[in-house]
Amino acid sequence: MPRILDRKLKHHVFQYVFQSLLAALLIFSVLLILDVFQQTAIIASLGASTFIVFAAPRSHSATPRALLGGYLVGAAAGILIHTVFCSHLGQPEEWTVLHAVAGALSVGLSILVMTLTDTEHPPASGVALAFVLNEWDPAAILVVIGSVGLLALVKIFLGRKLLDLV
């Protein structure tokens, strides 16, 4: 018969519940601050990062360097590509081939720079794409960096107490 539940669960029920609730609380805080309907791609990236920090805290992607560096790279790549390719084109919903090229370039550039700087954090490439394809403002950037900073602080202060759940 196939196994449905993780074998570690019976010995670590509290950790599973605690880490999941802490992750939910963090995302709840971000959702209260960001415009949920305008910033869905950014929120999705932060949700994926939250999963990494709380479910796979021992992974390289969960390190403060990868979290902060990855998001700084992703945001910078998205802003750069948006400025160069899309800022003069009007609204992102007026799709053109140039928007698709710009989105692809933002992801490719973020991957290149993250791998060169050892700041690999896969969800941060989603932010690069979000900054090209969605409207954003400086406040959204600050909320993203602040949220990631909060995740990094959680990792620093609770890192040894967090269990790898994956």
PyMOL commands that set and color helices and strands:
alter all, ss='L'
color gray80, all
select helices_A, chain A and resi 9-11+13-33+40-55+60-62+64-86+97-117+123-133+138-158
alter helices_A, ss='H'
color red, helices_A
deselect
rebuild
show_as cartoon
